[in-house]
Structures are given as C-alpha cells and as structure tokens.
Amino acid sequence: MYEKFRGKGLQLLSVNAVWDKDGPAKKFIEDYRLTFPVGRDADGKIGALYGVEATPTTLFIGKNGKLVERQEGALDEAYFAQRINWLLAN
C-alpha cells in the first residue's frame, strides 16, 4: 500500500510498541520487506501520547499534523486506501 501511495505524498511510519521484542520485530520487517521507516517506542512515550493499548493501532494524521482518526486492529486494504485517498485530498 505504501508503494502505491507514496508518490502521491503519503508518508508512513511504523512504530513498534514498548512490549514488542526486538528479534521478532526485526524478523517481521524482513519477512514483509517493509520499505518505510520503522522505529521503536522503547520507553512507551509515543504509545502513551496516542493511547495505544493494542497492536496494530493505526493513526491517520492529516497534512496539518493533527490526528484525524485512530483505529485498533487490522484494517482491510479497501478501507485503508479510502482513508489515504481522503487524507491526501484534504
């Protein structure tokens, strides 16, 4: 999905939650060949700031830097694409 929308202005960042272990997280990145930045919330500050209590949690942030929507759980591709198209248009 990132490859499809990045030319249109999408920026994507994945953050591993404080409870994620380094080894499995690195394997996930390698297995799925993620092409966007992946960071680690080692001290839990990012998760606390956005109220992340489960993974995955998706945060849609507008061009103005403000949180537009927060979704817990896996998102289907059609919904994700619809939200990204909306955000890029606004």
Secondary structure as GFF3:
##gff-version 3
##sequence-region A 1 90
A	DSSP	alpha_helix	2	5	.	.	.	ID=ss1
A	DSSP	three_ten_helix	6	8	.	.	.	ID=ss2
A	DSSP	beta_strand	14	16	.	.	.	ID=ss3
A	DSSP	alpha_helix	22	31	.	.	.	ID=ss4
A	DSSP	beta_strand	38	40	.	.	.	ID=ss5
A	DSSP	alpha_helix	45	50	.	.	.	ID=ss6
A	DSSP	beta_strand	57	61	.	.	.	ID=ss7
A	DSSP	beta_strand	67	72	.	.	.	ID=ss8
A	DSSP	alpha_helix	77	89	.	.	.	ID=ss9
###
